[in-house]
């Protein structure tokens, strides 16, 4: 297989890039559940805000995903 | 439990596995309907504008959506029944759950665009779950184009509401020290430029990765049926269960990604509307 180092780089880029957002998404989820348990009447608005925050956190992982593709092609 | 069994099968039969994965990736490739490989890589010549397998299913999805809404709204009544009820629930969810929730009462003005985005993405995502069909949103072409449309629309709304110069000025929050302003401005411009990109990649990655996951377990099943070994007895039922569970999960992801795409669109429009306030 040619360019196997770039394949390794691609795997590392996605793998390492997913660590931070993984922790972040976990924190968003746990805090939302905590807040919902404390104030169930706020559940609807908390959920909306949670999805917005999830979207922004996910974006960081996606940068790694794209970088992986770029490196894989290199 | 699933992981060790799967790697055991993979190590034992590396050659059929890589063959299966290669076939799977080929199935998900963007190809013209007549079967010949398209000349991609930045060529805009007219003969490259052909109906591909993905754009065919995208057209099917759009026609399905049109038919659904025309049938649903043909007999509009005060108390809708059957299919009209379903359509009304969906439309009401977009209006109340996305437009009004995120943008406040003035969000109703942007309801047509938001609803179009939501139902377009949703029907494409869902159609991809019916086996011969491919999700129209499973290529970067569709999703990046929608990201760019959203980018143009929310910036257009912001410029129309605030005026061009105040809108550009609002990228730097008021009260920023003068020496920091160029840095903040650059950062804000970059983050705005990343928005259509992340919208597109998020949707594409979720659809594409979901289909690869489904396909990989299908490949495991096919291999364990073809080369029946003691390991197969373990891999086969596990892969089958995973296949069923993933299919349900994919339906959930299809709805969730349509929701996230739309709600981020609404958040961007809302941010552009209130740009001059902070």
Boltz contact constraints between the chains, C-beta under 6 A:
constraints:
  - contact:
      token1: [A, 48]
      token2: [B, 101]
      max_distance: 6.0
  - contact:
      token1: [A, 51]
      token2: [B, 260]
      max_distance: 6.0
  - contact:
      token1: [A, 51]
      token2: [B, 263]
      max_distance: 6.0
  - contact:
      token1: [A, 52]
      token2: [B, 267]
      max_distance: 6.0
  - contact:
      token1: [A, 55]
      token2: [B, 260]
      max_distance: 6.0
  - contact:
      token1: [A, 55]
      token2: [B, 264]
      max_distance: 6.0
  - contact:
      token1: [A, 59]
      token2: [B, 198]
      max_distance: 6.0
  - contact:
      token1: [A, 62]
      token2: [B, 198]
      max_distance: 6.0
  - contact:
      token1: [A, 62]
      token2: [B, 201]
      max_distance: 6.0
  - contact:
      token1: [A, 62]
      token2: [B, 202]
      max_distance: 6.0
  - contact:
      token1: [A, 65]
      token2: [B, 205]
      max_distance: 6.0
  - contact:
      token1: [A, 66]
      token2: [B, 201]
      max_distance: 6.0
